Amino acid sequence: MPYSEPTNLGIIACPGGESFAEAVIAHLRNMYKHRFTLKNDVISKRYEIEKNSLIKNMNLYNDLFMSDVCMRGDIDAFRPPVFKVNARFTYFMNGEFKTELQDTVRGKDIYIFQDVENHEPLTLNDGKNTLSLSVNDHVMSLLVTIDAVQQAGAKRITIVVPAYPYSRQHKKKGREGLTARMLGHIYENLGVNRIITLDLHSREIENAFSLTHLENLHGSYQIIRELGKIVDLKNGTEDLVVVSPDTGAIDRNKFYAAGLKLPLAMIYKERDYSIVTQDAHSTNIKSIKLLGDVHGKVAFLADDMLGTGGTLLKAMGFLKEQGATKVIAAISLPFFTGNAVEQFDEAYKQGLFYRIIGTNAVYHSDLLKREWYISTDVSGLFANVIMRIHHDQSVGGLLENRDLIEKLLK
């Protein structure tokens, strides 16, 4: 189980996934250095070996069991692993993608990162072109990269997609496809061994896989950590109530209410599904009712994703009408599509909400400039999970956040 160079762990960042991949790599570097130092301290004390001599022996052990004749780096110092696998991504003018790996991946455990909701201008074709890619572009780029890694002889392939594409198309109501399942079959047929995602829209998607494993991470600990900076969670000086924005989010908000030991309310919405929303104003909600009490209290809402934002804006306005002093929302995947950012700017000026907490799993540069937006970092969570999976260790403690939240509140 080496924690220094050489390592069989490799990370490939597709166009769009580079920002999040770099953040995860930074955590991995620190974690591997810490684990190497800790192992050196424990073994040197246990076997009464001088630390510098032990480091040299550990590097010797790594070199002996690698196929290369001579490894780079000093022999008597920690050799930080190089996780990133360099690749060239080509975008052709007819819309096709090509991925060329510039480093060997044969026999390695490869993690491919892609942020399918990154609509920022991206540099492609060795810096010659700058393009904003759609979800479909990102998905195709991911598929091409998976195939390139498979063809290059990788031992194991894991895709890291914090926003699972097409996750809202997970159940049939008529003559329509199950696109979330279809993509799952494509990943599986390409030889993907594992998928790591964040707050999957529906657990039903997990049933689409026969052999591929799916790790569904949760950003609740990181969100509560940020919530505790703007609301007093320990002493109870502020009257706080958790509000589920709809019936679909009831389990998520029940988790927050139970973890924070707070009352739970729910907003019930009557919808007209003949209307397809195009922006934050054209919502299909016909009427809203509140089950619970928010008068004179701080209302906290949590949801998995935010698209145009019309549903959340209407819920926030409704809670203010019901007498909530502050409205705070937490969004695991802050897409903010269309003109959603401008719509929330206007709502903030009107006092409809106080803050929105979102994760950095989706890259959106405009959000980071807003006073009302708080970004919480989940890259450390992904780095921990990747390291444990790579070394065949349990990830159960990272998937269940109740113990971490309890310690945080104490």
TIMILUM-800055 format. One record per atom (N, C-alpha, C): x negated, y, z negated. Coordinates in steps of 0.02 Angstrom, whole numbers, plus 32768, in hexadecimal, padded with zeros to 4 digits. Atoms other than C-alpha are relative to their C-alpha. Example, Ala and Ser with C-alpha at 12.3 -4.5 7.8 and 13.67 -1.06 7.14 Angstrom:
TIMILUM-800055
7FD37FC58000;7D997F1F7E7A;7FD3803C8000;802A7FC58003;7D547FCB7E9B;802780377FDB;
END
This chain:
TIMILUM-800055
7FD67FC48000;800080008000;7FD4803F8000;802D7FC77FFF;7F8880898039;802580437FFA;7FE47FBD8006;7FAC813D8008;7FD08034801E;802F7FD37FDF;7F2081868070;7FF77FE88048;801080157FBC;7EE381808123;7FD27FC37FFE;7FCD80067FCC;7EF68108817A;80447FEC7FE4;7FBD80138014;7FB280F4816D;80287FEC803E;7FD680177FC8;8034809D81D9;804180278004;7FC47FD77FFE;80B8812281B8;7FF680388033;80047FCB7FCD;80D78193824F;804180258007;7FC47FD67FF8;81508223826B;7FFD80238043;7FF97FDE7FC0;818A82628314;803980327FFA;7FCD7FCD8004;81EB8306831C;801880118047;7FE27FED7FC0;8260831A83B1;800A804C8001;7FEF7FB87FFD;828383CB83F1;8040800C7FD8;7FC77FF4802C;82FA8410836F;7FF37FE67FBA;800E801D8041;82BD83A282E2;7FBD80127FE2;80457FF08015;821083EF82D2;7FFE80247FBD;80017FD9803E;823A846A8246;800A7FD47FC3;7FF2802C8039;828483E781D3;7FCA7FCB7FF9;803580318003;81FF83678200;7FC1801C7FDF;803B7FE1801D;817383E081D2;800880087FB5;7FF37FF98048;81C584008129;7FF97FBD7FDC;80058043801D;81D283458107;7FB77FEA7FFE;804780137FFD;811C8329813D;7FD980237FC9;80237FDC8036;80E283B080C3;800C7FDE7FBD;7FF28024803E;813A83548035;7FDC7FBD7FFE;802280417FFE;80F282AD806D;7FB680077FF0;80487FF5800E;804182F4806A;7FF580077FB5;80077FF58048;805883307FB7;800E7FC07FD8;7FEE803C8024;80AC828F7F80;7FCA7FCA8006;803580337FF6;8025821F7FCB;7FC180137FD9;803B7FEB8027;7F9A82867F7C;800B7FF47FB6;7FF0800B8047;7FF2827F7ED4;7FFD7FB67FEE;80008048800E;800C81C27EDF;7FBA7FE48002;804680177FFB;7F5781A77F14;7FDA80147FC0;80227FE8803C;7F1882117E82;80177FD97FC2;7FE480248039;7F8D81BB7E07;7FE77FB87FFE;801980447FFD;7F5A810D7E41;7FB67FFD7FED;80477FFD8011;7EA3813E7E35;7FF680087FB5;80067FF48049;7EBB817E7D82;80117FC17FD9;7FE9803B8026;7F1980E37D47;7FCF7FC68008;802D80397FF5;7EA680627D98;7FBB800B7FE2;80427FF2801C;7E0680B97D64;7FFF7FF77FB4;7FFC80088048;7E4180BB7CB0;80097FB77FED;7FF180468011;7E8280087CB3;7FC37FD3800A;8039802B7FF1;7DE77FBB7D02;7FBD80207FEE;803C7FDE8017;7D6A80387CB9;7FCF800B803A;80297FEF7FC6;7D2C80727D63;7FFE804C8007;80077FB87FF7;7CEA81217D81;802B8016803C;7FCE7FEC7FD0;7D6A81837DE6;7FE4800A8047;801D7FF47FBE;7CF881BC7E74;7FEC7FBF8023;801380417FE5;7CB8810C7E8A;803E7FDA8017;7FC280237FEE;7D6B80C97E8D;801C801C8042;7FE77FE27FC2;7D9E81447F16;7FDA7FE4803C;8029801C7FCA;7D0D81057F80;80147FB8800E;7FEC80467FF8;7D4480517F62;80447FFB8021;7FBD80017FE2;7DF880797F8F;7FFC8011804B;800A7FF07FB9;7DC080C88033;7FE07FC58024;801F803B7FE3;7D5380308053;80357FC9800D;7FCA80327FF9;7DE97FBE8036;802C8010803D;7FD87FEC7FC6;7E50802180B3;7FDC7FF38042;802780087FC3;7DC6801C8135;7FF87FB58013;800A80477FF3;7DAC7F608122;803D7FE08020;7FC280207FE9;7E627F388146;801F8024803C;7FE87FDF7FC4;7E747FAC81DC;7FD97FE5803C;801F801B7FC3;7E4F7F77828E;7FC9802E801B;80337FD27FE8;7DE8801482B2;7FBD7FF27FDE;8042800D801C;7D2D80018299;7FED80337FCB;80127FCA802D;7D1780A98245;803980327FFB;7FC97FD0800A;7D9D811981F9;7FE480467FF6;80177FBB8009;7D9181D681FC;800780147FB7;7FFA7FE58043;7D798238815D;7FC77FEB7FD3;8035800D8031;7D04823980C8;800D7FBD7FDD;7FF88042801F;7CE481918073;800B80067FB4;7FFB7FFB8048;7CE181D57FC0;803080387FEB;7FCD7FCE8011;7D77824D7FC4;80437FE9801D;7FBD80117FE7;7E3282427FE0;800780148049;7FF67FF47FBA;7E5A82348098;804B8009800E;7FB87FF67FF7;7F05828580B6;80197FE08040;7FE580207FC4;7F718221812F;801880338033;7FE57FD77FC9;7F9E826A81D8;80407FDF8017;7FC080207FF3;8057824481E8;801C800F8045;7FDF7FEA7FC3;808782A58283;7FE27FDE803E;8013801D7FC0;8082824A832A;800D80358036;7FF87FCD7FCD;806482C683B6;80247FE4803E;7FD980157FC5;80DB82BF844A;800D803D802C;7FEF7FCB7FD1;8100832384E6;80487FF58018;7FB980057FEC;81B78348850D;800A802B803F;7FF67FDE7FC0;81E3837585C0;804B8005800E;7FBA7FF57FEC;828983C285F4;80008013804A;7FFC7FF37FB9;82AE83B986AD;803C802D800F;7FCD7FCE7FF1;8318843D8701;80457FE28010;7FBF80217FF5;83A083BD872A;801E7FE77FBE;7FE580128042;83B6839F866E;7FE37FC07FE3;801E803E801A;834F82FF865B;7FC8800F7FCE;80367FFA8032;82D582E385CA;7FCE7FC8800A;803480338002;8231828585BF;7FD5800B7FC3;802C7FFE803B;81CB825B8524;7FC17FD7800E;804080217FF8;811282308530;7FDA80027FBE;80258003803F;80B781F48494;7FB6800A800E;80477FF17FF6;8007823A8486;7FD37FDD7FCE;802580288031;7FD481CD83F2;801D7FBA8000;7FE880458002;7FE0811183DD;80317FF67FC6;7FD080128035;807480CD837A;80067FB47FF9;7FFC80498001;805380138394;7FF87FE57FB9;8002801E8042;807A7FB282F6;8011802F7FC7;7FF27FCF8035;80B0804E8297;804A80037FEE;7FBC7FF28019;814A807B8231;801180488012;7FF57FBE7FE3;818F810E8294;8044801D7FEB;7FC47FDB8012;820E8190825A;800980398032;7FF27FCE7FCD;825C81FA82E3;803280327FE5;7FD57FCB801B;82A682A182AB;802480238039;7FDB7FD77FD1;833082FA8309;803880267FDC;7FCA7FD58019;83A1838C82D7;802D8010803B;7FD57FF97FC5;842E837D8354;802880417FFE;7FDA7FC28006;847E841E8313;7FD3803E8002;802E7FC87FF9;83E5848B8330;800B80208044;7FF27FDD7FC2;841D850983B3;7FD4803E8009;80307FCA7FFA;838A857E839D;7FD87FF88041;802C80077FC5;831A85A58435;7FC47FD57FF0;8037802E800C;829B85188442;7FCE8004803A;80357FFF7FCE;81F58513849E;7FF57FBA801C;800980407FDF;81E68486851D;7FCF80068039;802C80027FC6;8176845185AC;7FBE80247FF3;80407FE28014;80D584828551;8003804C7FFC;7FF97FB9800A;8117852F852B;80168028803D;7FEE7FDC7FC2;814D855985DD;804A80148001;7FB87FF28000;8209855785B9;801A80077FB9;7FDD7FF7803F;82768593852A;804A7FF4800C;7FBB80137FF4;83218543851F;80257FF57FBF;7FD480128037;83B4853284A8;80257FC18015;7FE480417FED;83EF847D84A9;80427FF27FDD;7FC08015801B;849C8436848D;7FF87FC07FD7;8001803F8024;84C883A2841D;7FF07FC7802F;800B80367FCF;84CC833384B7;7FB77FFF8018;80477FFD7FED;841F837084EC;7FD47FE17FCA;8028801A8037;83D983488440;80087FB47FFA;7FF480488005;842A829B843F;7FD97FDC8037;802480207FC9;83E1827284EA;7FB580027FF5;80477FFB8010;833682B184B5;7FEC7FCC7FCC;800D80328034;83418240841C;7FFE7FBA801E;7FFD80427FE1;837181A88485;7FC27FF2802A;803C80077FD7;82E181C684FE;7FC37FF47FD5;80398007802E;826881D5846C;80007FBB7FE0;7FFB8044801C;82A88134841C;7FE57FCD8031;8016802F7FCC;828B80D984C0;7FB580038009;80487FF87FF8;81DB812084D0;7FDA7FDE7FC7;8020801F803A;81AF80E88420;80067FB48003;7FF680487FFA;81F9803C843E;7FD17FE28034;802C80197FCB;8199802884E0;7FB680017FEC;80467FF98016;80F8805E8488;7FED7FCE7FCA;80118036802D;81027FCB840F;800480107FB6;7FF87FF18047;81398019836A;801C7FC37FDB;7FEA80398027;81557F9782E1;8047800A7FE7;7FBE7FF2801C;81EE7FEC8295;801280488012;7FE97FBE7FEB;8257808182CE;803980167FD3;7FCB7FE08028;82BD80F2825C;800E8044801E;7FEF7FBC7FE9;831C818A829B;801B80277FC5;7FEC7FD38035;8335821C8225;802B8037801F;7FD07FD07FE4;83D1827C8258;802B801A7FC6;7FD97FE68038;840E82E681C5;8049800C8013;7FBC7FF97FE7;84A78313822E;800D7FC88033;7FF280397FD3;84E682708278;802D80188039;7FD87FE47FC8;8524829F8327;80427FDB800A;7FBD801A7FF2;85DC82878350;801F7FDD7FC4;7FE78022803C;86008255829C;804A800D7FF4;7FB97FF28008;86AD82A582A6;802C7FD6802E;7FDA802D7FD4;86DF822A832E;7FF57FB87FE8;800C803F8022;86E7819582BB;803F7FD57FF9;7FC380288005;879D815B82C3;802F80118039;7FD37FF87FC7;882081428349;804680137FE9;7FBA7FED800C;88C88199834A;80297FF5803F;7FDD800A7FC1;88F4817283FE;7FCF7FE48033;802C80177FCA;889F815584A5;7FBF802A8000;80407FDB8006;87F58196846F;7FC97FCF7FEB;8039802B8010;8748814F8454;7FE8800A7FBA;80227FFB8041;86E9812C83B5;7FB78010800E;80427FEC7FE9;8651819083E8;7FCA7FF77FCB;8031800C8036;85FB8184833E;7FE97FB88001;801280477FFD;860080C7834C;7FD87FF08040;8022800C7FC1;85CA80CB8403;7FB680127FFA;80467FEC8009;852C812C83D6;7FDB7FD07FD3;801F8031802C;850B80B2834A;7FEB7FC18025;8011803A7FD8;850F802283C6;7FC4800E802E;80387FED7FD5;849880808439;7FBF7FFF7FD8;803C8001802A;841B809C83AC;7FEB7FB87FF2;800F80458012;84277FE6837B;7FE37FDA803C;801880227FC4;840F7FA9842E;7FBA80178014;80437FE77FF1;83748016843E;7FCC7FE77FCE;802F801D8030;83277FBD83A9;7FF4802A7FC2;80087FD7803D;8341803F8320;800F7FD47FC3;7FF88029803C;83297FE88278;802680217FC9;7FE17FDC8038;836980708206;801180478015;7FEC7FBB7FF5;83C481178208;800480227FBC;7FFC7FD7803D;83AF819D8182;8027803F8011;7FD67FC67FF2;84368222817D;801580217FBE;7FEC7FDA803B;848282A18105;804C800A7FFF;7FB87FF6800A;853682A280C3;80287FEE803E;7FDC80197FC5;85808238814D;804A80117FFA;7FBA7FE88001;862C827A817D;80317FCA7FEB;7FD480378012;867C81CF816A;7FD77FC17FF4;8023803E800E;863E812F8119;80137FC98031;7FEB80327FCE;869C80D181A1;7FCB7FF58036;803480057FCC;860A80F48217;7FCE7FC97FEF;802F80348014;859E807C81B2;80167FBB801A;7FE780407FE9;860E7FEE81EE;7FF07FF4804A;800F80087FB9;85D3800C82A1;7FC17FD6800C;804180207FF7;852C7FB68281;80027FB77FEA;800780478012;85037EFD827F;7FBC7FF47FDE;8043800C801A;84477F01825F;7FDE803F7FE6;80207FC18013;84157FB88250;801980167FBB;7FEF7FE88043;84107FFB819D;800C804C8003;7FF17FB88003;845980A68175;7FF980197FB9;80097FE08042;841E811080E2;802280448001;7FDA7FC28002;849C819880BB;7FED80277FC1;80197FD98038;8447821A804D;803380377FED;7FD37FCC8018;84A0829E7FE5;7FD7803A7FE4;80237FC58017;846983507FC2;801F801F7FC1;7FDB7FE5803A;84D383637F23;7FD1801A7FCA;802F7FE98033;843E83717EAD;7FE280438013;801F7FC27FE9;83EB83F97F15;803380398000;7FCC7FCD8000;849184567F26;800F80187FB9;7FF27FED8046;84B584527E6B;7FC680277FE2;803B7FDA8017;8403848E7E4B;800680498013;7FF77FBA7FEA;8429852B7EB2;803D801F7FE0;7FC47FE68020;84D7853D7E68;7FF180177FB9;80127FEE8045;848A85417DBA;7FDA80427FFB;80237FC08000;842685DB7DED;802F803C8005;7FD17FC87FF7;84C286437E13;803D7FF97FD2;7FC9800B802F;853E85F77D96;7FE37FDD7FC3;8017801F803E;852185C77CE0;80227FBC7FF8;7FE480438005;853A850B7CE3;7FF47FE07FBC;80138021803F;84E984E17C3C;802880197FC4;7FE07FE3803C;853B85587BC0;804B800B8008;7FB87FF87FF5;85E685667C11;801A80467FF6;7FE97FBB8009;85ED86247C09;803080158038;7FD27FF17FC9;864A86257CB0;80317FC58009;7FCC80337FF7;86EE85C87CCA;7FFD7FE98048;800B801A7FBC;86C885597D60;802F7FC6800E;7FD580377FEB;873C84E77DC0;7FE97FE98045;8012801D7FC0;871184717E4F;80407FF98029;7FC580027FD5;878A847E7EE2;7FEF7FD9803F;800980257FC1;879783FF7F6E;802480278037;7FE17FD77FCC;87B78462800F;80367FDB8028;7FCC80277FE0;882283D38055;7FFE7FB97FE4;7FFC8044801A;8852831E8036;7FC37FD78015;803980267FE8;87BF82DE809D;7FC2800A7FD5;803B7FF18029;8742832E8025;800A7FF17FB7;7FEF800A8046;879482F27F85;7FCB7FD67FDB;8032802A8022;871382697F5F;7FC080277FF2;803D7FD88008;868182E17F79;800780307FC5;7FF67FCF8035;86CB83657F06;800F7FDF7FBD;7FF78027803E;870082E17E86;7FBC7FEF7FE3;8044800E8017;864882B37E7E;7FE2803C7FDC;80197FC38020;861983687E58;8024800E7FBE;7FD97FF2803D;86A6837C7DD8;7FEB7FD17FC8;801380308033;867482DC7D7E;7FB9800E7FE8;80457FF38013;85BA83067D81;7FF9803F7FD6;80047FC08024;85D683B97D44;803080037FC5;7FCD80038036;866483847CCE;802E803E8003;7FD57FC67FF3;86DA84057D19;80447FE8801B;7FBF80127FE3;879384047D4A;7FFD8000804C;7FFE80067FB8;87BE83D77DFD;80448016801A;7FC37FEA7FDD;883E84317E6A;7FFA7FEC8049;800280137FBA;886D84107F1E;802E802D8029;7FD87FDA7FD0;88AB84737FB3;801F7FCF8031;7FDE802A7FD0;892E841C801C;8014802B803C;7FF47FD87FC3;893B845780D0;802E7FDA802F;7FD6801C7FCB;89C48438814E;7FE480188042;80227FF07FC1;8976843281FC;802C7FF2803C;7FE2800D7FBF;89B3843B82AE;7FC87FE7802E;8038801E7FDC;894083C1830A;80068008804C;7FFD7FF07FB8;897E83FC83B4;7FD3803B8011;802C7FC67FF7;890B8493839A;7FB77FEA7FF6;8048800E8006;884F847C83BB;7FDD80427FF2;80207FC18015;87E98500835F;7FC48011802D;80377FE87FD7;8770856883C7;7FD1802E7FD9;80297FD48029;873285E38343;801E80037FBA;7FEB7FFD8046;87498615828E;8047801A7FF7;7FBC7FE58006;87EF866D82B1;80357FD08018;7FCD802C7FE2;884985E98319;80047FBE7FDA;7FF8803C8028;8869856E828B;80437FDF800E;7FC180247FF6;88EE84E78297;80267FF57FBF;7FDE80068040;892384FA81E1;8040802A8000;7FBF7FDE8000;89DD852781CF;8013801B7FBB;7FF17FE98044;89F085338111;7FD07FDF7FCF;802F80178032;8988851C8073;80227FFF7FBB;7FE780048045;89B584E37FC2;7FC57FEC7FD3;8036800E8030;894784D97F27;801A7FD27FC9;7FF1802E8038;894D84467EAD;7FCC800D7FCA;802F7FED8034;88FB848E7E11;8004804A7FF3;80007FB98014;88D085387DC7;7FBB801D8008;80407FDD7FF7;884685B17DFB;800380487FE7;7FF87FBA8015;888986537DB0;7FCE80127FC9;80327FE98030;87FE86B17D57;7FC37FD47FFC;8037802F8002;878186297D81;7FD38006803D;802E80057FC8;86EA860E7DF1;80107FBE8025;7FEE803B7FD9;871C85967E7C;7FC47FE88029;8038801F7FDC;869A851F7EC3;801B7FCB802F;7FE9802F7FCE;86BE84C27F65;7FC37FDE801F;803680247FDE;8652843C7FB8;801C7FDA803B;7FEC80257FC4;865D83F48067;7FC27FE78023;803A801E7FE0;85EE838D80D8;7FE5802B8039;80187FD97FC7;85E684008170;802D803C800C;7FDB7FC37FEE;861B84AB81AF;7FF2800F8049;80077FF17FB9;863C84C98268;80108049800D;7FEB7FBA7FF4;869D8564829A;801080247FBF;7FF67FE28042;86C8858181E3;804680197FF2;7FBC7FE68009;878085AB81FB;80237FE27FC4;7FE080238038;87BA8529817C;7FE6801B7FBE;801D7FE8803E;8742856480F5;801380487FF2;7FED7FBA8009;8768861C8112;804780077FE7;7FBA7FFD8016;882285FD80FF;80077FE77FB8;7FFF801A8044;880385978061;7FE580337FCF;801D7FCE802C;8796861F8017;8031803A7FF4;7FCF7FCB8007;881686A6803A;803A7FEB7FD5;7FC8801A8027;889E863A7FEF;7FEE7FFD7FB6;801480048046;883B861D7F4F;7FFA80457FE0;80027FBB801A;881D86D87F3B;804680197FF2;7FBA7FED800A;88D886F27F4F;801D7FE07FC0;7FE98023803B;88F386737EC4;7FDE80177FC0;801E7FE1803B;888786DB7E4F;7FBB7FE97FEE;80458015800F;87DA868D7E5A;7FD3803D7FFD;802C7FC78007;875487067E1D;7FC77FFD8032;8035800B7FCF;86CC86BC7E8C;800F7FC08026;7FFA803D7FD9;86CC863D7F17;7FBB7FEF801B;804280187FEA;862E85D87F37;800B7FBF8025;7FFA803C7FD8;862085547FBE;7FBC7FDF8009;803D80277FF3;85A084CA7FDA;800C7FD7803F;7FFA80247FC0;858584838089;7FBF7FD9800C;803B80297FF5;850F83F180A7;7FE1800D8044;80177FF77FBB;8505840F8163;801D8041801C;7FE57FBF7FEB;851A84C9818C;7FF4800D804B;80067FF67FB8;853784CA824A;800980498013;7FEE7FBB7FF0;858885778254;7FFE800C804B;7FFD7FFC7FB7;85B48563830B;8027803D8017;7FDC7FC77FE3;85F585EB837F;7FED80407FDC;800C7FC08024;860886938326;800E7FFA7FB6;7FF0800C8046;861D8645827A;7FD9802D7FD1;80297FD6802C;858D86A8822D;801E80467FFA;7FE27FBD8000;85DD874E825F;804380007FDA;7FC080058023;86878714821E;7FF57FFD7FB4;800E80048047;863B86EA8175;7FE280417FE6;80177FBD8012;85E187928173;803B802D7FEE;7FC47FD7800B;868B87E68181;80257FEA7FC2;7FDD801A803B;86DA877580FE;7FDB80137FC0;80277FED803B;864B879B8086;800A80497FEE;7FF37FB9800C;86658856809C;8045800B7FE0;7FBD7FFC801B;871D883A8073;80057FE17FBA;8001801E8042;86EB87DF7FD3;80237FBD7FFB;7FDD80408001;873887388004;7FD67FC87FDF;802A80328021;86A286D77FC0;7FC180217FE6;803B7FE58020;860586EF7F5A;7FC07FE48020;803B801F7FE2;858486737F9D;80137FBF8023;7FFC80427FE0;857185DD8012;7FBC7FE07FFA;803E80268008;84EF85597FE9;7FFD7FCB8037;800880317FCB;84AF84F3807C;7FBA7FE27FFE;804180217FFF;841F847B809B;7FD88015803E;802B7FF17FC6;838B84918111;7FFD7FC58030;7FFE80397FD2;83B883ED8169;801480158046;7FEF7FE27FBF;8400845981F5;7FDD80438004;80267FC27FFA;839184E58234;802B80368020;7FD77FC87FE8;83EC858B8248;7FE080407FE6;80287FC78018;837C8625823F;802B803B7FEB;7FD57FC78012;840B86A48239;801A7FFB7FB9;7FE580098043;844F865A8198;7FCF80167FCA;80327FF18033;83AC8673813B;7FFA804B7FF3;80047FB78008;83BC87308153;803C801C7FDA;7FC37FE8801F;8467873A8100;7FFB80027FB4;7FFF7FFA8049;847C8777804D;802B7FCB7FE0;7FD0802E801C;850D87018032;7FED7FB68007;801380467FF3;84B086648069;7FC47FEC7FD7;8036801C8027;844285F97FFA;7FEC7FBD801F;8018803E7FE2;83D68571804A;7FDE7FD57FCB;8020802E802E;83A884D97FE3;7FD97FCB8028;802F802B7FDB;831984668017;800D7FB77FF0;7FF680488009;834183AD8030;7FC87FD78021;803680247FDF;82A08382808B;7FD97FD37FD0;802180298032;825483407FEA;80257FBE7FF4;7FD7803D8006;82E582C57FDA;7FF37FD08039;800E80297FC5;82C88286808B;7FBA7FE27FFC;804480188005;820D8278806B;7FFB7FC67FCE;800080368032;822A820F7FCF;801E7FC0801B;7FDF803B7FE4;82A1819B802A;7FD37FDF8035;802B801B7FCC;822A818780BE;7FC57FDB7FE1;803A8020801F;8196815F804D;80157FBD7FE0;7FEA803E8021;81FA80DD7FEA;80127FCA8033;7FEF80317FCC;823E808A8087;7FC17FE48020;803E80157FE0;8191808580D5;7FDB7FCD7FD6;8023802D802E;814B802E803B;802E7FCB7FE3;7FD280368013;81E27FBA802A;801480057FB6;7FEA7FF58044;821B80087F86;804B80138000;7FB97FF18005;82CC80257F47;800D804B8007;7FEC7FB97FF9;832580C77F78;8041800D7FDB;7FC07FF98023;83BE80A97F0A;8003803C7FD2;80007FC8802E;838A812B7E8B;800580448021;7FFB7FC17FDB;838281B17F12;804480088021;7FBD7FFC7FE1;842C81867F5D;803580117FCC;7FD17FF18035;848681937EB6;7FE480387FD5;801D7FC48020;846C82427E6F;801C800E7FBB;7FDF7FEF8040;84D482377DD0;7FCE80097FC8;80317FFA8036;843F82197D5E;7FD6803F8007;80277FC37FF4;83DB82A57DB0;8027803E7FED;7FD67FC68010;846C831E7D9E;800880087FB4;7FF87FFD8049;848482F07CE7;7FC1801C7FDF;803E7FE6801B;83CC83117CC3;7FF9804B800F;80057FB97FEC;83D683B77D22;802B802C7FD2;7FD37FD9802B;846A83F27CB8;7FE680047FB9;801B80008044;841083C37C18;7FC4802F7FFA;
END
